[in-house]
Amino acid sequence: MKRLAVIHTGGTIASRPNPDGPGVTPQAAPSVPGLPGVIVHDYQPFNLPSPHVTPAHMLALAHLIEQLAPGHDGIVVTHGTDTLEETAFFLHLTLATQTPVVLTGSMRHAEEASWDGPGNLLDAAQVALHPQSRGRGPLAVFGGDIYDARTVTKVHTTAVDAFGGYPGPIGRIDRVGDSAHLRYFAMPEARPVYAPPALPAHVEILYAYAGWQGEGYAEADARSDGLVIAALGTGNLPAELLPLIARTTTSGKPVVIATRTHAGPVIPIYGYPGGGATLVEAGAIPASFLNAHKARLLLLVLLSLGRDLGEIRQVFEAGAF
Ligand code: ASP
C-alpha cells in the first residue's frame, strides 16, 4: 500500500457559503476521491483563507512536511489560490526532502456546480504518488497542468485555469477512466536549500508606477531589513528613486529590483537616471526571473539566515534558488 499525506490549510477548496455573514469562508476540508491501494492520512495545521497565510504559517508547514516526509510516498497540500505560489516557493526554498510535495486548490467552492476541487485533488494525489515526481521540488497542479514552484503564478482572478507563469507547465496529468496518464516535459534546475529556523527579518514590497516620486519609500525603508521593488519593464524606475536606493544600499541594506511586468528577467540595460544599469551601479540587486512576491520571500529567508548584502547579491546573481 502507498501512503499519502494530505495537509489541508483552507482556501476555496475548503469553502462554503458563510452561515454567519457574507460570502464564502473556509469550513470543511475536502477528502481525496477514491484512490485504491492508497492509505491517506489527513492533517490540518490551520484552516485559513490564503490572504491570511503568513510566512510564519509557511515555516510551520515546512516543518510539518519534513516530519511527515519519511513515512509517506507523497504529500499533497491544499491551499487558497491567492497566495498559493508564495507558499509553494517558500517550500521550494526551504524543503530538503525528496518526497514529492504537490500544492493544489480550487477556484470554485463545494456548493458550485463547477466545483473543481475533487479533480484537482485527485490529480495532485496521483502526481504526488508518481515515482517520477521525486526530487523535482514542490509542484503545483491545476487543471491537469503541473508547475514548478519557482515559476508558477496565478494569472486569472476567476477562471478555473487560473495558473500559468513563464515558461509554463513542466508536465501534464490526464485521466482516462481510472488510469492516470502523466508526462513530464522538464526537470526543474537543482536548487540549494535555505532552512532558517525562524523568520525574524522584515521585508516590504513597493510597487512602481508612472510618476512615482518615491512616496512611501522612506517609511518602508525605516521599517524593513530589506526592500523589494516591483519596478518597470526590465527593472527601471523614475529618476527620483535613484538617490533613495543608493542611500539604502550604502547603509548595507539590500534593495532587490523585480518587475511588475508578468514575464521576463530584470537586467541592467538602461543608463538614464533610474534606468536599471544606474540602479545596479547604485547597489541594487536584480531579481532575475522572480516576481516581486517570490523575491521578497527569498530575501526574507536569506536575511533571516543572517546573510549579508554581498552574500545576498551572490545568491540572486547566481540564480541559486
Ligand atoms: N480565492 C481564493 C481561493 O481560490 C481564496 C483563498 O486564496 O483562500 O482559494
Residues whose N, C-alpha, C, O or C-beta is under 5 A from the ligand:
A	BS01	LIG	G11 T12 I13 L48 P49 S50 P51 H79 G80 T81 D82 T83 G105 S106 M107
